[in-house]
Amino acid sequence: MDNISFITVFVTVPDRQAALDIAREVVKCRLAACANIVPNLTSVYRWEGKICEEGEELLIIKTRAGLFEQLRAKIKDFILTPCRK
């Protein structure tokens, strides 16, 4: 068997549409073999000295370790681009 490493990448996004858009794009571009969406998470975190709670969706993305940087760039581009279409 080839010496290929596989990784799982966790990404939180604000809503289901963002999760679907990113999941479809990374699978379509062959940057991931699979992306699972876990709905209705509540994240608790500290921001500017306050404890905050937000609803989010979780993406669990399965990919090869060698594709991580490309995957990261694609997700970052998706999150920073206002129009995903």
KEPABA-595920 format. One record per atom (N, C-alpha, C): residue in one letter; atom name; x, y, z; residue number from 1. Coordinates in Angstrom, 1 decimal, decimal comma. Example, Ala and Ser with C-alpha at 12.3 -4.5 7.8 and 13.67 -1.06 7.14 Angstrom:
<nodes>
aa  at  x  y  z  i
a  N  13,2  -5,7  7,8  1 $
a  CA  12,3  -4,5  7,8  1 $
a  C  13,2  -3,3  7,8  1 $
s  N  12,8  -2,2  7,1  2 $
s  CA  13,7  -1,1  7,1  2 $
s  C  12,9  0,0  7,9  2 $
</nodes>
This chain:
<nodes>
aa  at  x  y  z  i
m  N  0,8  -1,2  0,0  1 $
m  CA  0,0  0,0  0,0  1 $
m  C  0,9  1,2  0,0  1 $
d  N  0,4  2,3  -0,7  2 $
d  CA  1,2  3,5  -0,7  2 $
d  C  1,3  4,1  0,7  2 $
n  N  2,3  5,0  0,8  3 $
n  CA  2,5  5,6  2,1  3 $
n  C  1,8  7,0  2,1  3 $
i  N  0,5  6,9  2,1  4 $
i  CA  -0,4  8,1  2,1  4 $
i  C  -1,0  8,3  3,4  4 $
s  N  -0,9  9,6  4,0  5 $
s  CA  -1,5  9,9  5,2  5 $
s  C  -2,8  10,6  5,0  5 $
f  N  -3,8  10,2  5,8  6 $
f  CA  -5,1  10,8  5,7  6 $
f  C  -5,4  11,6  7,0  6 $
i  N  -6,1  12,6  6,9  7 $
i  CA  -6,5  13,5  8,0  7 $
i  C  -8,0  13,8  8,0  7 $
t  N  -8,4  14,3  9,1  8 $
t  CA  -9,8  14,8  9,3  8 $
t  C  -9,7  16,2  9,7  8 $
v  N  -10,4  17,1  9,0  9 $
v  CA  -10,3  18,5  9,3  9 $
v  C  -11,7  19,0  9,8  9 $
f  N  -11,7  19,7  10,9  10 $
f  CA  -13,0  20,2  11,5  10 $
f  C  -13,1  21,7  11,1  10 $
v  N  -14,2  22,1  10,6  11 $
v  CA  -14,5  23,5  10,3  11 $
v  C  -15,8  23,9  10,8  11 $
t  N  -15,9  25,0  11,5  12 $
t  CA  -17,3  25,5  11,9  12 $
t  C  -17,6  26,6  11,0  12 $
v  N  -18,9  26,7  10,7  13 $
v  CA  -19,5  27,7  9,9  13 $
v  C  -20,8  28,2  10,5  13 $
p  N  -21,2  29,4  10,1  14 $
p  CA  -22,4  30,0  10,8  14 $
p  C  -23,8  29,3  10,4  14 $
d  N  -23,9  28,7  9,3  15 $
d  CA  -25,2  28,2  8,9  15 $
d  C  -25,1  27,0  7,9  15 $
r  N  -26,2  26,3  7,7  16 $
r  CA  -26,2  25,1  6,9  16 $
r  C  -25,9  25,4  5,4  16 $
q  N  -26,3  26,6  4,9  17 $
q  CA  -26,0  26,9  3,5  17 $
q  C  -24,5  27,0  3,3  17 $
a  N  -23,8  27,7  4,2  18 $
a  CA  -22,3  27,8  4,1  18 $
a  C  -21,7  26,4  4,2  18 $
a  N  -22,2  25,5  5,1  19 $
a  CA  -21,7  24,2  5,2  19 $
a  C  -21,9  23,4  3,9  19 $
l  N  -23,1  23,5  3,3  20 $
l  CA  -23,3  22,8  2,1  20 $
l  C  -22,5  23,3  0,9  20 $
d  N  -22,3  24,6  0,9  21 $
d  CA  -21,5  25,2  -0,2  21 $
d  C  -20,1  24,8  -0,1  21 $
i  N  -19,5  24,8  1,0  22 $
i  CA  -18,1  24,4  1,2  22 $
i  C  -17,9  22,9  1,0  22 $
a  N  -18,8  22,1  1,5  23 $
a  CA  -18,7  20,7  1,3  23 $
a  C  -18,8  20,3  -0,1  23 $
r  N  -19,7  20,8  -0,8  24 $
r  CA  -19,9  20,5  -2,3  24 $
r  C  -18,6  21,0  -3,1  24 $
e  N  -18,1  22,1  -2,7  25 $
e  CA  -17,0  22,7  -3,5  25 $
e  C  -15,7  21,8  -3,3  25 $
v  N  -15,4  21,5  -2,0  26 $
v  CA  -14,2  20,8  -1,8  26 $
v  C  -14,2  19,3  -2,3  26 $
v  N  -15,4  18,7  -2,3  27 $
v  CA  -15,6  17,4  -2,9  27 $
v  C  -15,5  17,5  -4,4  27 $
k  N  -16,2  18,5  -5,0  28 $
k  CA  -16,1  18,7  -6,5  28 $
k  C  -14,7  18,9  -7,0  28 $
c  N  -13,9  19,7  -6,2  29 $
c  CA  -12,5  20,0  -6,6  29 $
c  C  -11,5  18,9  -6,2  29 $
r  N  -12,1  17,8  -5,7  30 $
r  CA  -11,2  16,7  -5,3  30 $
r  C  -10,2  17,0  -4,2  30 $
l  N  -10,6  18,0  -3,3  31 $
l  CA  -9,7  18,3  -2,2  31 $
l  C  -10,2  17,5  -1,0  31 $
a  N  -11,3  16,8  -1,1  32 $
a  CA  -11,8  16,0  0,0  32 $
a  C  -12,5  14,8  -0,6  32 $
a  N  -12,4  13,7  0,1  33 $
a  CA  -13,2  12,5  -0,3  33 $
a  C  -14,6  12,6  0,2  33 $
c  N  -14,8  13,2  1,3  34 $
c  CA  -16,1  13,3  1,9  34 $
c  C  -16,1  14,4  2,9  34 $
a  N  -17,3  15,0  3,0  35 $
a  CA  -17,5  16,1  4,1  35 $
a  C  -18,9  15,8  4,7  35 $
n  N  -18,8  15,6  6,0  36 $
n  CA  -20,0  15,4  6,8  36 $
n  C  -20,5  16,7  7,5  36 $
i  N  -21,8  17,0  7,6  37 $
i  CA  -22,3  18,2  8,2  37 $
i  C  -23,0  17,8  9,5  37 $
v  N  -22,6  18,4  10,6  38 $
v  CA  -23,2  18,1  11,9  38 $
v  C  -24,0  19,4  12,2  38 $
p  N  -25,3  19,3  12,2  39 $
p  CA  -26,1  20,5  12,4  39 $
p  C  -26,3  20,9  13,9  39 $
n  N  -26,7  22,1  14,1  40 $
n  CA  -27,2  22,6  15,4  40 $
n  C  -26,2  22,5  16,6  40 $
l  N  -25,0  22,9  16,4  41 $
l  CA  -24,0  23,0  17,5  41 $
l  C  -24,2  24,3  18,2  41 $
t  N  -23,8  24,3  19,4  42 $
t  CA  -23,7  25,5  20,2  42 $
t  C  -22,2  25,7  20,6  42 $
s  N  -21,6  26,7  20,2  43 $
s  CA  -20,2  27,0  20,6  43 $
s  C  -20,2  28,0  21,7  43 $
v  N  -19,4  27,7  22,7  44 $
v  CA  -19,2  28,7  23,8  44 $
v  C  -17,8  29,1  23,8  44 $
y  N  -17,5  30,4  23,8  45 $
y  CA  -16,2  30,9  23,6  45 $
y  C  -16,0  32,2  24,3  45 $
r  N  -14,8  32,6  24,5  46 $
r  CA  -14,5  34,0  25,1  46 $
r  C  -14,1  34,9  23,9  46 $
w  N  -14,7  36,1  23,9  47 $
w  CA  -14,4  37,1  22,9  47 $
w  C  -14,5  38,5  23,5  47 $
e  N  -13,4  39,1  23,4  48 $
e  CA  -13,2  40,5  24,0  48 $
e  C  -13,6  40,5  25,4  48 $
g  N  -13,2  39,5  26,2  49 $
g  CA  -13,4  39,5  27,6  49 $
g  C  -14,8  39,0  28,0  49 $
k  N  -15,7  38,6  27,1  50 $
k  CA  -17,0  38,1  27,4  50 $
k  C  -17,2  36,7  27,0  50 $
i  N  -18,0  36,0  27,7  51 $
i  CA  -18,4  34,6  27,3  51 $
i  C  -19,5  34,7  26,3  51 $
c  N  -19,4  34,1  25,2  52 $
c  CA  -20,4  34,2  24,1  52 $
c  C  -20,9  32,8  23,8  52 $
e  N  -22,1  32,7  23,2  53 $
e  CA  -22,7  31,5  22,7  53 $
e  C  -23,3  31,7  21,4  53 $
e  N  -22,9  30,9  20,4  54 $
e  CA  -23,4  31,0  19,0  54 $
e  C  -23,8  29,7  18,5  54 $
g  N  -24,9  29,7  17,7  55 $
g  CA  -25,2  28,5  16,9  55 $
g  C  -24,3  28,3  15,7  55 $
e  N  -23,9  27,1  15,4  56 $
e  CA  -23,0  26,9  14,2  56 $
e  C  -23,3  25,5  13,7  56 $
e  N  -22,7  25,2  12,5  57 $
e  CA  -22,7  23,9  11,9  57 $
e  C  -21,3  23,5  11,9  57 $
l  N  -21,0  22,2  12,0  58 $
l  CA  -19,7  21,6  11,9  58 $
l  C  -19,5  20,8  10,7  58 $
l  N  -18,4  21,1  9,9  59 $
l  CA  -18,0  20,3  8,8  59 $
l  C  -16,9  19,4  9,3  59 $
i  N  -17,0  18,1  9,0  60 $
i  CA  -16,0  17,1  9,2  60 $
i  C  -15,5  16,7  7,8  60 $
i  N  -14,3  17,1  7,5  61 $
i  CA  -13,8  16,9  6,1  61 $
i  C  -12,7  15,8  6,1  61 $
k  N  -12,8  14,8  5,3  62 $
k  CA  -11,8  13,7  5,2  62 $
k  C  -11,0  13,9  3,9  62 $
t  N  -9,7  14,0  4,1  63 $
t  CA  -8,8  14,3  3,0  63 $
t  C  -7,4  13,6  3,2  63 $
r  N  -6,6  13,8  2,2  64 $
r  CA  -5,2  13,4  2,3  64 $
r  C  -4,4  14,5  2,9  64 $
a  N  -3,4  14,2  3,8  65 $
a  CA  -2,6  15,2  4,4  65 $
a  C  -1,9  16,1  3,4  65 $
g  N  -1,5  15,6  2,3  66 $
g  CA  -0,8  16,4  1,3  66 $
g  C  -1,7  17,4  0,6  66 $
l  N  -3,0  17,3  0,8  67 $
l  CA  -4,0  18,3  0,2  67 $
l  C  -4,4  19,4  1,2  67 $
f  N  -3,9  19,3  2,4  68 $
f  CA  -4,4  20,2  3,5  68 $
f  C  -4,2  21,7  3,1  68 $
e  N  -3,1  22,1  2,6  69 $
e  CA  -2,9  23,5  2,3  69 $
e  C  -3,8  24,0  1,2  69 $
q  N  -4,0  23,2  0,2  70 $
q  CA  -5,0  23,6  -0,8  70 $
q  C  -6,4  23,6  -0,3  70 $
l  N  -6,8  22,7  0,6  71 $
l  CA  -8,1  22,6  1,2  71 $
l  C  -8,3  23,9  2,1  71 $
r  N  -7,3  24,2  2,9  72 $
r  CA  -7,3  25,3  3,7  72 $
r  C  -7,5  26,6  2,9  72 $
a  N  -6,8  26,8  1,9  73 $
a  CA  -6,9  28,0  1,0  73 $
a  C  -8,3  28,1  0,4  73 $
k  N  -8,9  26,9  -0,1  74 $
k  CA  -10,2  26,9  -0,7  74 $
k  C  -11,2  27,3  0,4  74 $
i  N  -11,2  26,8  1,6  75 $
i  CA  -12,1  27,1  2,6  75 $
i  C  -12,0  28,6  3,0  75 $
k  N  -10,8  29,1  3,2  76 $
k  CA  -10,6  30,5  3,5  76 $
k  C  -11,1  31,4  2,4  76 $
d  N  -10,9  31,0  1,2  77 $
d  CA  -11,4  31,8  0,1  77 $
d  C  -13,0  31,8  0,1  77 $
f  N  -13,6  30,7  0,4  78 $
f  CA  -15,0  30,6  0,4  78 $
f  C  -15,6  31,4  1,6  78 $
i  N  -14,9  31,4  2,7  79 $
i  CA  -15,4  32,1  3,9  79 $
i  C  -15,3  33,7  3,7  79 $
l  N  -14,2  34,1  3,0  80 $
l  CA  -13,9  35,5  2,8  80 $
l  C  -14,7  36,1  1,6  80 $
t  N  -15,2  35,2  0,7  81 $
t  CA  -15,9  35,7  -0,5  81 $
t  C  -17,4  35,9  -0,1  81 $
p  N  -17,9  37,1  -0,2  82 $
p  CA  -19,3  37,4  0,2  82 $
p  C  -20,3  36,6  -0,6  82 $
c  N  -20,1  36,4  -1,9  83 $
c  CA  -21,0  35,7  -2,8  83 $
c  C  -20,4  34,4  -3,1  83 $
r  N  -21,0  33,3  -2,7  84 $
r  CA  -20,5  32,0  -2,9  84 $
r  C  -20,9  31,4  -4,3  84 $
k  N  -21,8  31,9  -5,0  85 $
k  CA  -22,3  31,3  -6,2  85 $
k  C  -21,3  31,5  -7,4  85 $
</nodes>
